[in-house]
Amino acid sequence: MFDLIRKYVDNRLKLVKIELVSVLANVTAGLVSSFMILLMITFIILMLSLSLAFWMASVFDSNTIGFLIVGGIYILTFIIYLSFSKDYIDTKVKDKIVSLAFKSDEELQDDEYVDFDDE
């Protein structure tokens, strides 16, 4: 009897470890993917910002004014972000992480269902 209980506990521990590894793998893959997308968007915005700053500099005949205008656009964007959408974006990020974490749990539950009518 005790041997069966010990085997059951060992199997449950192994299952918990496998589920934990699956959750960590999903979250890590999602974070790496998001980081790569963020990195690419950062480079795109950097190039567009430099182009806009140099174009504004040629319009106003002053590099300083061109770069200050682009900097002002970023400051204004940052203030708008903090004022209106920070909580919304935080919630979306948290929801995405939780959904990635529980995605593997749903897959495990789907795999546990066996339809014996097909046999």
DSSP file (Angstrom, degrees, kcal/mol; ACC not computed):
  #  RESIDUE AA STRUCTURE BP1 BP2  ACC     N-H-->O    O-->H-N    N-H-->O    O-->H-N    TCO  KAPPA ALPHA  PHI   PSI    X-CA   Y-CA   Z-CA
    1    1 A M     >        0   0    0      0, 0.0     4,-2.0     0, 0.0     5,-0.2   0.000 360.0 360.0 360.0 -47.0    0.0    0.0    0.0
    2    2 A F  H  >  +     0   0    0      1,-0.2     4,-2.5     2,-0.2     5,-0.2   0.852 360.0  56.7 -66.7 -32.4    2.7    2.4    1.0
    3    3 A D  H  > S+     0   0    0      2,-0.2     4,-2.2     1,-0.2    -1,-0.2   0.895 107.2  48.3 -64.5 -40.1    4.6    1.5   -2.2
    4    4 A L  H  > S+     0   0    0      2,-0.2     4,-2.5     1,-0.2    -2,-0.2   0.893 111.5  49.8 -66.7 -40.6    1.6    2.5   -4.3
    5    5 A I  H  X S+     0   0    0     -4,-2.0     4,-2.6     2,-0.2    -2,-0.2   0.915 111.0  49.7 -64.5 -42.6    1.2    5.8   -2.5
    6    6 A R  H  X S+     0   0    0     -4,-2.5     4,-2.5     2,-0.2    -2,-0.2   0.916 111.8  48.0 -62.5 -43.5    4.9    6.6   -3.0
    7    7 A K  H  X S+     0   0    0     -4,-2.2     4,-2.6     2,-0.2    -2,-0.2   0.897 111.3  51.4 -63.3 -40.2    4.7    5.8   -6.7
    8    8 A Y  H  X S+     0   0    0     -4,-2.5     4,-2.5     2,-0.2    -2,-0.2   0.934 111.4  46.3 -62.3 -46.2    1.6    7.9   -7.0
    9    9 A V  H  X S+     0   0    0     -4,-2.6     4,-2.4     2,-0.2    -2,-0.2   0.907 112.6  50.9 -63.8 -41.7    3.3   10.9   -5.3
   10   10 A D  H  X S+     0   0    0     -4,-2.5     4,-2.3     1,-0.2    -1,-0.2   0.917 111.4  47.8 -61.2 -43.1    6.4   10.4   -7.5
   11   11 A N  H  X S+     0   0    0     -4,-2.6     4,-2.3     2,-0.2    -2,-0.2   0.896 111.0  50.5 -66.0 -39.7    4.3   10.4  -10.6
   12   12 A R  H  X S+     0   0    0     -4,-2.5     4,-2.5     2,-0.2    -1,-0.2   0.902 110.3  50.5 -64.4 -40.4    2.4   13.5   -9.5
   13   13 A L  H  X S+     0   0    0     -4,-2.4     4,-2.3     2,-0.2    -2,-0.2   0.910 110.4  49.4 -63.8 -41.5    5.7   15.3   -8.8
   14   14 A K  H  X S+     0   0    0     -4,-2.3     4,-2.4     2,-0.2    -2,-0.2   0.905 111.0  50.3 -62.9 -41.0    7.0   14.3  -12.3
   15   15 A L  H  X S+     0   0    0     -4,-2.3     4,-2.6     2,-0.2    -2,-0.2   0.906 109.8  49.9 -64.1 -42.3    3.7   15.6  -13.8
   16   16 A V  H  X S+     0   0    0     -4,-2.5     4,-2.5     2,-0.2    -1,-0.2   0.907 110.9  50.1 -63.4 -41.3    4.0   18.9  -12.0
   17   17 A K  H  X S+     0   0    0     -4,-2.3     4,-2.5     2,-0.2    -2,-0.2   0.917 111.3  48.2 -62.5 -43.2    7.6   19.2  -13.2
   18   18 A I  H  X S+     0   0    0     -4,-2.4     4,-2.3     2,-0.2    -2,-0.2   0.919 112.7  48.2 -64.3 -43.0    6.6   18.5  -16.8
   19   19 A E  H  X S+     0   0    0     -4,-2.6     4,-2.5     2,-0.2    -2,-0.2   0.902 111.8  50.4 -63.6 -40.2    3.8   21.0  -16.6
   20   20 A L  H  X S+     0   0    0     -4,-2.5     4,-2.7     2,-0.2    -2,-0.2   0.915 110.5  48.5 -64.5 -43.2    6.1   23.6  -15.1
   21   21 A V  H  X S+     0   0    0     -4,-2.5     4,-2.4     2,-0.2    -1,-0.2   0.896 111.5  50.9 -63.3 -39.7    8.7   23.1  -17.8
   22   22 A S  H  X S+     0   0    0     -4,-2.3     4,-2.3     2,-0.2    -2,-0.2   0.917 111.6  46.9 -64.4 -43.4    5.9   23.4  -20.4
   23   23 A V  H  X S+     0   0    0     -4,-2.5     4,-2.6     2,-0.2     5,-0.2   0.932 113.4  48.3 -64.0 -46.0    4.6   26.7  -18.9
   24   24 A L  H  X S+     0   0    0     -4,-2.7     4,-2.7     1,-0.2     5,-0.2   0.880 110.6  52.0 -62.8 -37.5    8.1   28.1  -18.7
   25   25 A A  H  X S+     0   0    0     -4,-2.4     4,-2.5    -5,-0.2    -1,-0.2   0.923 111.3  46.6 -64.8 -44.1    8.9   27.1  -22.3
   26   26 A N  H  X S+     0   0    0     -4,-2.3     4,-2.2     2,-0.2    -2,-0.2   0.925 115.3  45.5 -63.9 -44.7    5.7   28.8  -23.5
   27   27 A V  H  X S+     0   0    0     -4,-2.6     4,-2.5     2,-0.2    -2,-0.2   0.923 114.5  48.2 -65.6 -43.8    6.3   32.0  -21.5
   28   28 A T  H  X S+     0   0    0     -4,-2.7     4,-2.8    -5,-0.2     5,-0.2   0.916 111.5  49.6 -63.4 -43.8   10.0   32.1  -22.5
   29   29 A A  H  X S+     0   0    0     -4,-2.5     4,-2.4    -5,-0.2    -1,-0.2   0.909 112.4  48.6 -62.4 -41.4    9.2   31.6  -26.2
   30   30 A G  H  X S+     0   0    0     -4,-2.2     4,-2.5    -5,-0.2    -2,-0.2   0.903 112.8  47.4 -64.3 -41.4    6.6   34.3  -26.1
   31   31 A L  H  X S+     0   0    0     -4,-2.5     4,-2.6     2,-0.2    -2,-0.2   0.904 112.6  48.3 -68.0 -41.3    9.0   36.7  -24.3
   32   32 A V  H  X S+     0   0    0     -4,-2.8     4,-2.4     2,-0.2    -2,-0.2   0.924 113.3  48.1 -64.5 -43.5   11.8   36.0  -26.8
   33   33 A S  H  X S+     0   0    0     -4,-2.4     4,-2.2    -5,-0.2    -2,-0.2   0.927 113.3  47.3 -61.9 -45.4    9.5   36.5  -29.7
   34   34 A S  H  X S+     0   0    0     -4,-2.5     4,-2.6     1,-0.2    -2,-0.2   0.889 110.7  52.5 -63.4 -39.4    8.2   39.7  -28.3
   35   35 A F  H  X S+     0   0    0     -4,-2.6     4,-2.5     2,-0.2    -1,-0.2   0.910 109.0  49.2 -63.5 -42.1   11.7   40.9  -27.6
   36   36 A M  H  X S+     0   0    0     -4,-2.4     4,-2.2     2,-0.2    -2,-0.2   0.909 112.2  47.8 -64.9 -41.4   12.8   40.3  -31.2
   37   37 A I  H  X S+     0   0    0     -4,-2.2     4,-2.5     2,-0.2    -2,-0.2   0.926 112.4  49.7 -63.5 -43.7    9.7   42.1  -32.5
   38   38 A L  H  X S+     0   0    0     -4,-2.6     4,-2.2     1,-0.2    -2,-0.2   0.887 109.5  52.0 -62.1 -39.8   10.4   45.0  -30.1
   39   39 A L  H  X S+     0   0    0     -4,-2.5     4,-2.0     2,-0.2    -1,-0.2   0.920 111.0  46.5 -63.3 -44.5   14.0   45.1  -31.2
   40   40 A M  H  X S+     0   0    0     -4,-2.2     4,-2.2     1,-0.2    -2,-0.2   0.906 112.2  50.2 -65.6 -41.8   13.1   45.3  -34.9
   41   41 A I  H  X S+     0   0    0     -4,-2.5     4,-2.8     1,-0.2     5,-0.2   0.882 108.0  54.9 -63.4 -37.4   10.5   48.0  -34.2
   42   42 A T  H  X S+     0   0    0     -4,-2.2     4,-2.5     1,-0.2    -2,-0.2   0.923 108.9  46.7 -62.0 -44.8   13.1   50.0  -32.3
   43   43 A F  H  X S+     0   0    0     -4,-2.0     4,-2.4     2,-0.2    -1,-0.2   0.897 112.5  50.2 -64.9 -39.3   15.5   50.0  -35.2
   44   44 A I  H  X S+     0   0    0     -4,-2.2     4,-2.5     2,-0.2     5,-0.2   0.940 112.9  45.7 -63.6 -46.4   12.7   51.0  -37.6
   45   45 A I  H  X S+     0   0    0     -4,-2.8     4,-2.6     1,-0.2    -2,-0.2   0.887 111.2  54.1 -64.3 -38.3   11.6   53.9  -35.4
   46   46 A L  H  X S+     0   0    0     -4,-2.5     4,-2.5    -5,-0.2    -1,-0.2   0.936 110.9  44.8 -60.5 -47.2   15.3   54.9  -35.0
   47   47 A M  H  X S+     0   0    0     -4,-2.4     4,-2.3     1,-0.2    -2,-0.2   0.915 115.0  47.4 -65.5 -42.6   15.8   55.1  -38.7
   48   48 A L  H  X S+     0   0    0     -4,-2.5     4,-2.6     2,-0.2    -1,-0.2   0.878 111.8  51.6 -65.8 -36.4   12.6   56.9  -39.3
   49   49 A S  H  X S+     0   0    0     -4,-2.6     4,-2.8     2,-0.2    -2,-0.2   0.920 110.1  47.7 -66.7 -43.6   13.4   59.3  -36.5
   50   50 A L  H  X S+     0   0    0     -4,-2.5     4,-2.6     2,-0.2     5,-0.2   0.918 112.6  49.7 -63.0 -41.6   16.8   60.1  -37.9
   51   51 A S  H  X S+     0   0    0     -4,-2.3     4,-2.3     2,-0.2    -2,-0.2   0.932 112.9  46.2 -62.0 -45.6   15.3   60.6  -41.3
   52   52 A L  H  X S+     0   0    0     -4,-2.6     4,-2.9     2,-0.2     5,-0.2   0.904 112.2  51.4 -63.3 -41.3   12.7   63.0  -40.0
   53   53 A A  H  X S+     0   0    0     -4,-2.8     4,-2.1     1,-0.2    -2,-0.2   0.916 112.6  44.7 -64.3 -43.1   15.2   64.9  -37.9
   54   54 A F  H  X S+     0   0    0     -4,-2.6     4,-2.0     2,-0.2    -1,-0.2   0.869 113.5  50.8 -69.8 -34.7   17.5   65.4  -40.8
   55   55 A W  H  X S+     0   0    0     -4,-2.3     4,-1.9    -5,-0.2    -2,-0.2   0.937 112.0  46.6 -66.0 -44.9   14.6   66.4  -43.1
   56   56 A M  H  X S+     0   0    0     -4,-2.9     4,-2.4     1,-0.2     6,-0.2   0.866 110.0  55.4 -63.0 -34.9   13.4   68.9  -40.4
   57   57 A A  H  X>S+     0   0    0     -4,-2.1     5,-1.5    -5,-0.2     4,-0.9   0.891 108.1  47.4 -64.4 -39.0   16.9   70.2  -40.1
   58   58 A S  H  <5S+     0   0    0     -4,-2.0    -1,-0.2     3,-0.2    -2,-0.2   0.844 111.6  51.4 -71.9 -31.6   17.1   70.8  -43.9
   59   59 A V  H  <5S+     0   0    0     -4,-1.9    -2,-0.2     1,-0.2    -1,-0.2   0.918 121.6  31.5 -68.2 -42.9   13.7   72.6  -43.7
   60   60 A F  H  <5S-     0   0    0     -4,-2.4    -2,-0.2     2,-0.2    -1,-0.2   0.396 103.8-126.2 -96.6   2.1   14.8   74.9  -40.9
   61   61 A D  T  <5S+     0   0    0     -4,-0.9     2,-0.3    -5,-0.2    -3,-0.2   0.827  80.5  97.2  55.3  35.4   18.5   75.1  -41.9
   62   62 A S     >< -     0   0    0     -5,-1.5     4,-2.0    -6,-0.2    -2,-0.2  -0.883  59.8-158.4-154.9 119.1   19.5   74.0  -38.4
   63   63 A N  H  > S+     0   0    0     -2,-0.3     4,-2.4     1,-0.2     5,-0.3   0.892  97.2  57.2 -61.1 -38.5   20.4   70.5  -37.2
   64   64 A T  H  > S+     0   0    0      1,-0.2     4,-2.3     2,-0.2    -1,-0.2   0.928 107.5  45.4 -60.3 -47.7   19.6   71.5  -33.6
   65   65 A I  H  > S+     0   0    0      2,-0.2     4,-2.4     1,-0.2    -1,-0.2   0.905 111.8  52.9 -65.3 -40.9   16.0   72.6  -34.4
   66   66 A G  H  X S+     0   0    0     -4,-2.0     4,-1.7     1,-0.2    -2,-0.2   0.928 113.8  41.5 -60.2 -46.2   15.4   69.4  -36.5
   67   67 A F  H  X S+     0   0    0     -4,-2.4     4,-2.4     1,-0.2    -1,-0.2   0.840 112.6  54.8 -72.9 -32.4   16.5   67.1  -33.7
   68   68 A L  H  X S+     0   0    0     -4,-2.3     4,-2.6    -5,-0.3    -2,-0.2   0.890 106.7  51.6 -66.3 -38.4   14.7   69.2  -31.0
   69   69 A I  H  X S+     0   0    0     -4,-2.4     4,-2.0     2,-0.2    -2,-0.2   0.935 111.6  46.1 -63.5 -45.4   11.4   68.9  -32.9
   70   70 A V  H  X S+     0   0    0     -4,-1.7     4,-1.9     2,-0.2    -2,-0.2   0.911 113.0  50.4 -64.3 -41.2   11.8   65.1  -33.2
   71   71 A G  H  X S+     0   0    0     -4,-2.4     4,-2.4     1,-0.2    -2,-0.2   0.896 108.8  52.4 -61.3 -40.1   12.7   64.9  -29.5
   72   72 A G  H  X S+     0   0    0     -4,-2.6     4,-2.6     1,-0.2    -1,-0.2   0.873 105.8  54.1 -63.6 -37.2    9.6   67.1  -28.7
   73   73 A I  H  X S+     0   0    0     -4,-2.0     4,-2.4     1,-0.2    -1,-0.2   0.914 110.1  47.2 -62.4 -41.7    7.5   64.6  -30.6
   74   74 A Y  H  X S+     0   0    0     -4,-1.9     4,-2.4     2,-0.2    -2,-0.2   0.891 111.2  50.5 -68.0 -38.5    8.8   61.8  -28.5
   75   75 A I  H  X S+     0   0    0     -4,-2.4     4,-2.3     2,-0.2    -2,-0.2   0.925 112.0  47.7 -63.8 -43.4    8.3   63.7  -25.2
   76   76 A L  H  X S+     0   0    0     -4,-2.6     4,-2.3     2,-0.2    -2,-0.2   0.912 112.0  49.7 -63.1 -43.0    4.7   64.5  -26.2
   77   77 A T  H  X S+     0   0    0     -4,-2.4     4,-2.4     1,-0.2    -2,-0.2   0.898 110.7  50.7 -61.5 -41.3    4.1   60.8  -27.2
   78   78 A F  H  X S+     0   0    0     -4,-2.4     4,-2.5     2,-0.2    -2,-0.2   0.904 110.0  48.9 -64.3 -42.5    5.6   59.7  -23.8
   79   79 A I  H  X S+     0   0    0     -4,-2.3     4,-2.2     2,-0.2    -2,-0.2   0.910 111.8  49.1 -64.6 -42.5    3.3   62.1  -21.9
   80   80 A I  H  X>S+     0   0    0     -4,-2.3     4,-2.4     2,-0.2     5,-0.6   0.911 111.0  51.1 -63.0 -41.9    0.2   60.9  -23.8
   81   81 A Y  I  X>S+     0   0    0     -4,-2.4     5,-1.3     1,-0.2     4,-0.9   0.943 112.2  45.4 -59.7 -48.9    1.2   57.3  -23.1
   82   82 A L  I  <5S+     0   0    0     -4,-2.5    -1,-0.2     1,-0.2    -2,-0.2   0.863 116.3  47.3 -64.1 -35.4    1.6   57.9  -19.4
   83   83 A S  I  <5S+     0   0    0     -4,-2.2    -1,-0.2    -5,-0.2    -2,-0.2   0.883 129.6   8.9 -74.7 -39.0   -1.6   59.8  -19.2
   84   84 A F  I  <5S+     0   0    0     -4,-2.4     4,-0.3    -5,-0.2    -3,-0.2   0.837 127.5  29.3-115.3 -43.5   -3.9   57.5  -21.1
   85   85 A S  I  X<S+     0   0    0     -4,-0.9     4,-2.6    -5,-0.6     5,-0.3   0.428  82.2  95.6-113.7   3.0   -2.7   54.1  -22.1
   86   86 A K  H  ><S+     0   0    0     -5,-1.3     4,-2.6     1,-0.2     5,-0.2   0.944  92.6  43.6 -60.0 -49.1   -0.2   52.9  -19.5
   87   87 A D  H  > S+     0   0    0      1,-0.2     4,-2.3     2,-0.2    -1,-0.2   0.888 113.9  51.6 -64.3 -38.9   -2.7   50.9  -17.5
   88   88 A Y  H  > S+     0   0    0     -4,-0.3     4,-2.1     2,-0.2    -1,-0.2   0.927 112.9  44.1 -63.8 -45.2   -4.4   49.5  -20.6
   89   89 A I  H  X S+     0   0    0     -4,-2.6     4,-2.5     2,-0.2     5,-0.2   0.896 111.6  53.8 -68.8 -40.1   -1.0   48.3  -22.0
   90   90 A D  H  X S+     0   0    0     -4,-2.6     4,-2.4    -5,-0.3    -1,-0.2   0.922 110.0  48.1 -58.2 -43.5    0.1   46.9  -18.7
   91   91 A T  H  X S+     0   0    0     -4,-2.3     4,-2.6     1,-0.2    -2,-0.2   0.908 110.6  50.6 -64.3 -42.3   -3.2   44.9  -18.5
   92   92 A K  H  X S+     0   0    0     -4,-2.1     4,-2.2     2,-0.2    -1,-0.2   0.898 111.1  48.8 -63.3 -40.7   -2.7   43.5  -22.0
   93   93 A V  H  X S+     0   0    0     -4,-2.5     4,-2.3     2,-0.2    -2,-0.2   0.927 112.4  47.7 -65.7 -44.6    0.9   42.4  -21.3
   94   94 A K  H  X S+     0   0    0     -4,-2.4     4,-2.5     1,-0.2    -2,-0.2   0.915 111.8  50.5 -62.2 -42.7   -0.2   40.7  -18.1
   95   95 A D  H  X S+     0   0    0     -4,-2.6     4,-2.6     1,-0.2    -1,-0.2   0.897 109.8  50.8 -61.8 -39.9   -3.1   39.0  -19.9
   96   96 A K  H  X S+     0   0    0     -4,-2.2     4,-2.2     2,-0.2    -1,-0.2   0.914 110.7  48.1 -65.1 -42.9   -0.7   37.8  -22.7
   97   97 A I  H  X S+     0   0    0     -4,-2.3     4,-2.1     2,-0.2    -2,-0.2   0.916 113.5  47.5 -64.4 -43.0    1.7   36.3  -20.2
   98   98 A V  H  X S+     0   0    0     -4,-2.5     4,-2.2     2,-0.2    -2,-0.2   0.905 111.1  50.8 -65.4 -40.8   -1.0   34.5  -18.3
   99   99 A S  H  X S+     0   0    0     -4,-2.6     4,-0.8     1,-0.2    -1,-0.2   0.883 110.9  49.1 -66.5 -35.8   -2.6   33.2  -21.5
  100  100 A L  H  X S+     0   0    0     -4,-2.2     4,-0.7     1,-0.2     3,-0.4   0.890 110.5  51.7 -65.7 -38.2    0.9   31.8  -22.6
  101  101 A A  H  < S+     0   0    0     -4,-2.1     4,-0.4     1,-0.2     3,-0.3   0.881 115.2  40.1 -66.8 -37.4    1.3   30.2  -19.2
  102  102 A F  H  X S+     0   0    0     -4,-2.2     4,-2.0     1,-0.2    -1,-0.2   0.484  93.3  85.5 -92.7  -1.9   -2.0   28.5  -19.3
  103  103 A K  H  X S+     0   0    0     -4,-0.8     4,-2.0    -3,-0.4    -1,-0.2   0.922  92.1  47.2 -62.7 -43.3   -1.8   27.5  -22.9
  104  104 A S  H  X S+     0   0    0     -4,-0.7     4,-2.3    -3,-0.3    -1,-0.2   0.855 108.3  56.0 -68.1 -32.7    0.1   24.4  -22.1
  105  105 A D  H  > S+     0   0    0     -4,-0.4     4,-2.1     2,-0.2    -1,-0.2   0.906 108.2  47.8 -64.7 -40.8   -2.3   23.5  -19.3
  106  106 A E  H  X S+     0   0    0     -4,-2.0     4,-2.3     2,-0.2    -2,-0.2   0.885 110.3  52.4 -66.2 -37.9   -5.2   23.6  -21.8
  107  107 A E  H  X S+     0   0    0     -4,-2.0     4,-2.0     2,-0.2    -2,-0.2   0.902 109.3  49.5 -64.3 -39.8   -3.2   21.4  -24.2
  108  108 A L  H  X S+     0   0    0     -4,-2.3     4,-1.5     2,-0.2    -2,-0.2   0.908 110.7  49.6 -65.1 -41.0   -2.6   18.9  -21.5
  109  109 A Q  H  X S+     0   0    0     -4,-2.1     4,-0.8     1,-0.2    -2,-0.2   0.887 109.9  51.1 -66.1 -37.5   -6.3   18.8  -20.6
  110  110 A D  H >< S+     0   0    0     -4,-2.3     3,-0.5     1,-0.2    -1,-0.2   0.878 110.1  50.4 -64.9 -36.8   -7.2   18.3  -24.3
  111  111 A D  H 3< S+     0   0    0     -4,-2.0    -1,-0.2     1,-0.2    -2,-0.2   0.774 101.9  62.0 -72.0 -25.9   -4.7   15.4  -24.5
  112  112 A E  H 3< S+     0   0    0     -4,-1.5     2,-0.5    -5,-0.1    -1,-0.2   0.763  83.2  92.7 -72.6 -23.5   -6.2   13.8  -21.4
  113  113 A Y    <<  -     0   0    0     -4,-0.8     2,-0.5    -3,-0.5    -4,-0.0  -0.584  58.2-171.8 -76.3 123.2   -9.6   13.4  -23.0
  114  114 A V        -     0   0    0     -2,-0.5     2,-0.8     2,-0.0    -2,-0.0  -0.971  14.2-150.3-118.8 125.9   -9.9   10.0  -24.7
  115  115 A D    >   -     0   0    0     -2,-0.5     3,-0.7     1,-0.1     4,-0.2  -0.847  13.3-178.2 -97.0 108.5  -12.9    9.2  -26.9
  116  116 A F  G >  S+     0   0    0     -2,-0.8     3,-0.7     1,-0.2    -1,-0.1   0.537  70.1  79.8 -84.7  -6.8  -13.5    5.5  -26.7
  117  117 A D  G 3  S+     0   0    0      1,-0.2    -1,-0.2     2,-0.1    -2,-0.0   0.784  85.3  60.9 -70.3 -25.3  -16.4    5.6  -29.1
  118  118 A D  G <         0   0    0     -3,-0.7    -1,-0.2     1,-0.2    -2,-0.1   0.712 360.0 360.0 -74.1 -20.6  -14.0    5.7  -32.1
  119  119 A E    <         0   0    0     -3,-0.7    -1,-0.2    -4,-0.2    -2,-0.1   0.473 360.0 360.0 -81.7 360.0  -12.4    2.4  -31.3
